[in-house]
Amino acid sequence: MDDIHELIGLTKTQEIFCQIFKNLYQLGKQVVLTCDRAPVDLQGLEERLLSRLKCGITAQIERPDFELRKKILRNKIIHEGLEIPDDVFEFIAENVTENVRDLEGVLVSLMANSLISNKEIDLDLAKQVISQITPIGKKRLTIKKIQEVVCNYFNIDEALIQTLSRKHEIVQARQITMYLSKKYTDSSFAHIGKVVGNRDHATVHYGVKTVKEQIEINKVFRSTMDAIEGCLKQ
């Protein structure tokens, strides 16, 4: 079931779902649920439903990085029996970054356009198809660049957010760097942590979550984030 968080506030629907969940569980079936947050953050669900969610395996699905996109793309190409030049393959993996569905969509569009125009799949055709999904040729942000912009905005020495300092302004700049790195790069939590002061996965996850929460509840902080993201896009 997708988007389990949409049951929040729907008491009657939750009751029905709990019964369905219970019946499936008793039959030895596997139940796979998706959500935009962790079970612990699902305020508004019935406690009995929350307890069932918490007893299962929780896995966070991150945006696929470059290497994973190549693996997914290669498997799709083999499955469809396609022949795609290496330069087209690399171009797709580099530019279609958001999710697996976009990768699948590009392959379907390439096949369709190739058949309609009676043309071989080449780089020009790939650029034409991908440009309809995402901007191409745009300069990509790096964690280092994001860190530089954040530190410049707060007038903080970049070296400070690499330290163990717990000063509020340093911690905030560090967490904002983590959040924006997750939003604007393909990097995993582990890689972001390694670049930003050699932190572990859990620290980066907590930092990203903290910034998200502040954006939602603090108008002044949200304005600050808008200003920083504006600097990133210059």
C-alpha positions in Angstrom: 0.0 0.0 0.0 1.4 3.4 -1.0 1.4 6.5 1.1 0.2 5.1 4.4 0.6 8.6 5.9 -2.6 9.6 4.1 -4.6 7.6 6.6 -3.7 10.2 9.3 -7.0 11.6 10.7 -9.2 9.0 8.9 -10.3 7.1 12.0 -12.8 4.8 10.2 -10.4 4.0 7.4 -7.7 3.2 9.9 -10.0 0.7 11.7 -10.8 -1.1 8.4 -7.2 -1.1 7.4 -6.2 -2.6 10.8 -8.6 -5.4 10.3 -7.3 -6.1 6.8 -3.7 -5.9 8.0 -4.6 -8.4 10.8 -6.2 -10.9 8.5 -3.3 -10.8 6.0 -0.8 -11.2 8.9 -2.7 -14.2 10.3 -2.7 -15.8 6.8 1.1 -15.4 6.7 1.1 -12.8 4.0 3.7 -10.1 3.6 2.5 -6.5 3.7 4.6 -3.8 2.1 3.8 -0.2 2.9 5.3 3.1 1.7 5.4 6.4 3.5 7.1 9.8 3.3 8.4 9.5 6.9 9.5 7.0 9.5 6.8 5.2 11.7 7.9 7.1 14.8 7.0 10.4 13.0 3.5 9.2 12.0 1.5 11.3 14.6 -2.2 10.8 14.1 -2.3 7.1 13.4 -4.0 4.7 15.9 -1.6 3.3 18.4 -2.4 -0.3 17.5 -1.7 0.4 13.8 1.5 2.2 14.7 2.7 -0.7 16.8 2.2 -3.0 13.9 4.2 -0.7 11.6 7.0 -0.5 14.1 7.4 -4.2 14.5 8.2 -4.7 10.8 11.3 -4.0 8.9 11.8 -0.3 8.1 13.9 0.6 5.1 14.7 4.1 3.9 14.7 4.4 0.1 17.1 7.1 -1.1 17.3 8.6 -4.6 19.4 6.3 -6.7 23.1 7.4 -7.0 25.0 7.3 -10.3 26.2 3.7 -10.0 22.8 2.4 -9.0 21.2 4.2 -11.9 23.6 2.5 -14.2 22.8 -0.9 -12.8 19.1 -0.3 -13.0 19.4 1.1 -16.6 21.6 -1.8 -17.7 19.0 -4.4 -16.3 16.1 -2.6 -18.1 18.0 -2.5 -21.4 18.8 -6.2 -21.1 15.2 -7.0 -20.2 13.8 -5.1 -23.1 16.4 -6.6 -25.5 17.6 -3.1 -26.6 20.9 -2.0 -28.0 22.0 1.4 -26.8 25.4 3.0 -27.6 27.7 3.6 -24.6 27.6 7.4 -24.9 23.8 7.3 -24.8 23.8 4.9 -21.8 26.2 7.2 -19.9 24.2 10.3 -20.8 20.9 8.9 -19.5 22.5 7.7 -16.3 24.1 11.2 -15.7 21.0 13.3 -16.5 18.0 11.3 -15.3 18.6 11.4 -11.6 15.3 11.6 -9.7 13.8 8.1 -9.7 13.5 4.7 -11.4 10.3 5.6 -13.1 12.0 8.4 -15.0 14.7 6.0 -16.2 12.0 3.6 -17.4 10.1 6.5 -19.1 13.2 7.6 -21.0 13.7 4.1 -22.4 10.1 3.8 -23.4 10.2 7.2 -25.1 13.5 6.4 -26.9 12.0 3.2 -28.3 8.8 4.9 -29.4 10.7 7.9 -31.0 13.1 5.5 -32.7 10.2 3.5 -34.2 8.1 6.6 -35.2 11.0 8.4 -36.9 12.7 5.2 -38.2 16.0 6.4 -36.6 18.6 4.6 -34.6 18.9 5.5 -30.9 21.7 8.0 -30.7 22.8 10.8 -28.5 20.8 13.5 -30.3 17.6 11.5 -29.8 18.4 10.9 -26.2 18.9 14.6 -25.6 15.6 15.4 -27.3 13.8 12.8 -25.1 15.5 13.7 -21.8 15.0 17.4 -22.3 11.3 16.8 -22.0 11.8 15.3 -18.6 14.6 17.3 -16.9 16.8 20.3 -17.7 20.1 19.1 -19.2 23.5 20.8 -19.4 22.9 22.4 -16.1 25.9 22.7 -13.8 25.7 20.2 -11.1 26.1 21.1 -7.4 28.6 19.3 -5.2 28.7 18.9 -1.5 31.8 21.1 -1.4 30.1 23.9 -3.3 27.0 23.7 -1.1 29.2 23.9 2.0 31.0 26.9 0.6 27.7 28.7 -0.2 26.2 27.9 3.3 29.3 29.1 5.1 29.5 32.3 3.0 25.9 33.0 3.8 26.5 32.7 7.6 30.0 34.2 7.4 31.5 31.1 8.9 34.9 29.6 8.2 34.3 26.3 6.2 36.7 24.5 8.5 34.5 25.0 11.5 31.6 22.8 10.3 34.2 20.0 9.9 34.9 20.2 13.6 33.1 18.7 16.6 31.9 22.2 17.7 28.4 22.3 19.2 27.9 26.0 18.9 24.5 26.7 17.6 25.5 28.6 14.5 28.1 25.9 13.6 25.6 23.0 14.1 23.0 24.9 12.1 25.3 25.5 9.2 26.5 21.9 9.3 22.9 20.5 9.2 21.8 22.9 6.5 24.8 21.7 4.4 23.7 18.1 5.0 20.1 18.9 4.0 20.9 20.7 0.9 23.5 18.1 -0.1 20.8 15.4 0.1 18.4 17.6 -1.8 20.7 18.7 -4.6 23.2 15.9 -5.1 23.0 12.1 -5.7 25.1 11.5 -2.6 24.0 9.0 0.1 23.8 9.9 3.8 27.0 8.0 4.3 28.9 9.9 1.7 27.6 13.3 2.8 28.7 12.5 6.4 32.1 11.6 5.2 32.5 14.9 3.4 30.9 17.0 6.1 33.2 16.4 9.0 33.4 12.6 8.7 30.0 12.1 10.4 28.1 8.8 10.4 24.9 8.0 8.5 22.6 8.5 11.6 24.0 12.0 12.2 23.3 13.1 8.7 19.8 11.6 8.8 19.1 13.5 12.0 20.5 16.7 10.5 18.3 16.4 7.4 15.3 15.7 9.5 15.9 18.6 11.8 16.2 21.1 8.9 13.0 19.7 7.3 11.1 20.2 10.6 12.4 23.7 11.0 11.3 24.6 7.4 7.8 23.4 8.2 7.3 25.2 11.5 9.6 28.3 11.4 8.8 31.0 8.9 12.1 32.9 9.6 14.1 29.7 9.1 12.2 28.9 5.9 13.0 32.4 4.5 16.7 31.8 5.4 16.6 28.5 3.5 15.0 30.1 0.5 17.7 32.8 0.4 20.5 30.1 0.6 18.9 28.1 -2.2 18.7 31.2 -4.2 22.4 31.6 -3.8 23.0 28.0 -4.9 21.1 28.7 -8.1 23.1 31.8 -9.1 
